[in-house]
Amino acid sequence: MFPDIKSLRNFAICAIFDLVKSEQRTYKIRPITVNERKIVQVVIDPHYEEKHGEHMSDDLILKLVQELDGRLELPEEESGRYSYFATLIEYRNKQYRLIWLLEDHAIYIGIVNAYRDKRRR
C-alpha cells in the first residue's frame, strides 16, 4: 500500500491532521472586522479545556472574540499562511488572554487557547 517511507509519513501526518481537525468546533458569528478583514466564523480548538475548562467555555470564547471587532492587532509570530496573536481582553471586569490565529484570505478566526489572565498590565 505504501511504496516508501515518505508516503507512509505523509499518510500519518494527514491522518493526525484529520483527527485533530475533527475535534475542533466551528461556529458562525455575527460578522466582525479584525485587521480590516471580515470574519464570520470561529474555529475553537478544545485544547483550552485541559487546563482552563473550569473557567472557560466556548460561549465565553465567542464573547471574547466579539471584543476583537474593529481592532488592528500585530501578530506575535507568522508561519506560512498563518499569523498568530496573543491578545489581552478585558470582559466584565476580568482579564482574559486569547491565543488565536488568522489564515491568509480566510473568513475565520482560529482559537488556539484561551484563559483567565490574573496578571496586572
C-alpha positions as CSV (number, residue, x, y, z in Angstrom):
1,M,0.0,0.0,0.0
2,F,2.8,2.5,0.9
3,P,5.7,2.2,-1.6
4,D,8.1,4.2,0.6
5,I,8.6,5.7,4.0
6,K,7.8,9.2,2.7
7,S,4.4,8.1,1.6
8,L,3.8,6.4,5.0
9,R,4.9,9.6,6.8
10,N,2.6,11.8,4.6
11,F,-0.3,9.4,5.3
12,A,0.3,9.6,9.1
13,I,0.5,13.4,9.0
14,C,-2.8,13.6,7.1
15,A,-4.5,11.1,9.5
16,I,-3.3,13.0,12.5
17,F,-4.4,16.4,11.0
18,D,-7.9,14.9,10.2
19,L,-8.2,13.6,13.8
20,V,-7.3,16.9,15.3
21,K,-9.4,18.9,12.9
22,S,-12.4,16.7,13.7
23,E,-12.2,17.7,17.4
24,Q,-12.3,21.4,16.6
25,R,-15.6,23.1,16.8
26,T,-16.8,25.7,14.3
27,Y,-19.3,28.5,15.0
28,K,-20.9,31.1,12.7
29,I,-20.9,34.5,14.3
30,R,-22.3,37.9,13.6
31,P,-19.7,39.5,11.2
32,I,-16.9,41.3,12.8
33,T,-13.9,43.1,11.4
34,V,-10.4,42.2,12.6
35,N,-7.3,43.6,11.0
36,E,-9.5,45.1,8.3
37,R,-10.9,41.6,7.5
38,K,-14.5,40.5,7.7
39,I,-14.8,37.4,10.0
40,V,-17.9,35.3,10.1
41,Q,-16.7,32.0,11.7
42,V,-14.7,31.0,14.8
43,V,-12.9,27.6,15.0
44,I,-12.2,26.6,18.5
45,D,-9.6,24.0,19.4
46,P,-10.6,22.1,22.6
47,H,-7.0,22.5,23.9
48,Y,-8.1,25.1,26.4
49,E,-10.3,22.6,28.2
50,E,-7.3,20.6,29.6
51,K,-6.2,23.3,32.0
52,H,-8.8,26.0,31.8
53,G,-12.1,24.2,31.3
54,E,-13.4,25.1,34.8
55,H,-13.2,28.8,33.9
56,M,-13.6,28.9,30.1
57,S,-16.3,27.7,27.7
58,D,-16.9,28.0,24.0
59,D,-19.7,30.5,24.8
60,L,-17.3,32.8,26.7
61,I,-14.6,32.5,24.0
62,L,-17.2,33.6,21.4
63,K,-18.0,36.6,23.5
64,L,-14.2,37.4,23.8
65,V,-13.9,37.1,20.0
66,Q,-16.6,39.7,19.6
67,E,-14.4,42.1,21.6
68,L,-11.9,41.9,18.8
69,D,-14.3,43.7,16.5
70,G,-12.7,46.8,14.9
71,R,-9.2,46.1,16.2
72,L,-5.9,46.1,14.4
73,E,-3.6,43.6,16.1
74,L,0.0,42.8,15.3
75,P,1.0,39.1,15.1
76,E,3.3,37.6,17.7
77,E,4.5,35.2,15.0
78,E,4.0,34.3,11.4
79,S,4.4,30.9,9.9
80,G,3.5,30.2,6.3
81,R,-0.1,31.3,5.7
82,Y,-0.8,31.7,9.4
83,S,-0.4,34.7,11.7
84,Y,-0.5,34.1,15.5
85,F,-1.8,36.5,18.1
86,A,-1.9,36.7,21.9
87,T,-4.4,39.4,22.9
88,L,-5.3,40.5,26.4
89,I,-9.1,41.3,26.6
90,E,-11.0,42.8,29.4
91,Y,-14.5,41.4,29.7
92,R,-16.9,42.1,32.6
93,N,-14.1,43.5,34.7
94,K,-11.9,40.4,34.3
95,Q,-8.8,39.9,32.1
96,Y,-8.5,37.1,29.6
97,R,-5.8,36.0,27.2
98,L,-6.9,34.9,23.8
99,I,-4.4,33.0,21.7
100,W,-5.7,33.0,18.1
101,L,-4.7,32.9,14.5
102,L,-5.7,34.2,11.2
103,E,-5.1,32.3,8.0
104,D,-4.4,34.3,4.8
105,H,-7.6,35.1,2.9
106,A,-9.8,33.1,5.3
107,I,-13.1,34.2,6.9
108,Y,-12.5,32.7,10.3
109,I,-10.5,33.2,13.5
110,G,-8.9,30.1,14.9
111,I,-8.7,29.9,18.7
112,V,-5.6,28.1,19.9
113,N,-6.1,28.7,23.6
114,A,-8.0,31.0,26.0
115,Y,-7.7,31.5,29.7
116,R,-8.3,33.9,32.6
117,D,-5.2,36.1,33.0
118,K,-4.9,37.4,36.5
119,R,-1.7,39.3,36.0
120,R,-2.0,43.1,36.0
121,R,-0.9,45.1,33.0
